[in-house]
Amino acid sequence: MPDIRTYNFLGEKRRMAEWSVYLVRAQDGSLYTGVSNDVERRVAEHASGGPRGAKFFRGKGPPELVFQETVGDRSQALRAEAAIKKTAQGR
């Protein structure tokens, strides 16, 4: 029997979302690391200053995407994000 998590209710093979880890620089030079399956949308949410954007950017000017890498599934993206944050702490 096929793994039901990889098929939709019609029995069609489900396409897995591609997740990315990204780095955004605020106008004050500080960096923000995040994960998303739609990085352009996510950076736009940060830039809008609305409720879906990270509080990190409030009052720091428009964010600029400086790095993006597609890493696979959400779990892999979260691990990559944690590794980046751990590396940044050791500076």
HUSULLIN-V186788 format. One record per residue. RES is the residue in one small letter. PSI is psi in radians with two decimals (NA if undefined). OMEGA is omega in whole degrees, -180 to 180 (* if undefined). Layout:
[[RES/PSI/OMEGA] [RES/PSI/OMEGA]]
This chain:
[[m/2.34/-179] [p/2.71/177] [d/2.04/-174] [i/-0.34/180] [r/-0.32/-178] [t/0.06/-179] [y/2.52/177] [n/-3.08/-175] [f/-0.25/177] [l/0.00/-179] [g/0.13/179] [e/2.51/180] [k/2.24/-178] [r/2.37/177] [r/2.17/-180] [m/2.44/178] [a/2.42/177] [e/2.10/-179] [w/2.55/-180] [s/2.67/169] [v/2.47/-177] [y/2.73/175] [l/2.33/179] [v/2.36/178] [r/2.25/175] [a/2.90/-177] [q/-0.45/179] [d/0.03/177] [g/-0.18/180] [s/2.65/-178] [l/2.54/177] [y/2.33/178] [t/2.39/179] [g/3.05/176] [v/2.59/179] [s/2.76/172] [n/0.06/175] [d/1.49/-172] [v/-0.72/180] [e/-0.79/179] [r/-0.75/-177] [r/-0.74/179] [v/-0.66/177] [a/-0.67/177] [e/-0.72/178] [h/-0.75/-177] [a/-0.55/-177] [s/-0.41/-178] [g/0.13/-178] [g/-3.04/-176] [p/-0.36/-180] [r/-0.24/179] [g/2.73/-180] [a/2.43/178] [k/-0.41/179] [f/-0.63/-174] [f/-0.11/-178] [r/2.10/180] [g/0.12/-178] [k/0.17/179] [g/3.11/-176] [p/2.40/179] [p/2.67/178] [e/2.17/178] [l/2.14/-179] [v/-0.28/180] [f/2.46/176] [q/2.33/176] [e/2.22/175] [t/2.23/-174] [v/-0.14/179] [g/-2.14/-178] [d/3.06/-176] [r/-0.69/-180] [s/-0.77/179] [q/-0.67/179] [a/-0.73/179] [l/-0.64/176] [r/-0.73/178] [a/-0.72/178] [e/-0.78/180] [a/-0.69/179] [a/-0.70/178] [i/-0.79/-179] [k/-0.67/179] [k/-0.72/178] [t/-0.74/-179] [a/-0.56/-179] [q/-0.48/-177] [g/0.07/-179] [r/NA/*]]
